[in-house]
Amino acid sequence: MTDKERKDAQQAILYELRRLIKKSGKDYTNQELCDLIDTIAEAKDQEA
């Protein structure tokens, strides 16, 4: 994977996360956001 591909993948992940948070309609605390990100990261690890 090239640096550009890696950066594009990172941007796509951030956008996906933003959409999930916005779609929920909930106001998250910092701790809740961290927990959500951890959950998503763990799920992505299991996909690989």
C-alpha positions in Angstrom: 0.0 0.0 0.0 1.4 3.4 -0.9 1.3 6.4 1.4 -1.4 8.0 -0.7 -3.6 4.8 -0.5 -3.0 4.7 3.3 -4.0 8.3 3.6 -7.1 7.8 1.5 -8.1 4.8 3.6 -7.6 6.7 6.8 -9.8 9.5 5.5 -12.5 7.0 4.5 -12.5 5.5 7.9 -12.8 9.0 9.6 -15.7 9.9 7.2 -17.4 6.6 8.0 -17.0 7.2 11.7 -18.4 10.8 11.4 -21.4 9.5 9.5 -22.1 6.8 12.2 -21.9 9.5 14.9 -24.1 12.0 13.1 -26.6 9.4 12.0 -27.1 8.3 15.6 -28.5 11.8 16.5 -26.9 11.5 20.0 -24.6 13.9 21.7 -21.6 11.8 22.9 -19.3 12.5 25.8 -15.6 12.1 25.2 -15.6 8.7 27.0 -18.5 7.5 24.9 -16.7 8.5 21.7 -13.6 6.7 22.8 -15.6 3.6 23.6 -17.4 3.8 20.2 -14.1 4.1 18.4 -12.6 1.2 20.3 -15.7 -1.0 19.5 -15.4 -0.1 15.8 -11.6 -0.8 15.7 -12.1 -4.2 17.4 -14.8 -5.1 14.9 -12.5 -4.1 12.0 -9.7 -6.2 13.5 -12.0 -9.2 13.5 -12.9 -8.6 9.8 -9.3 -8.9 8.7 
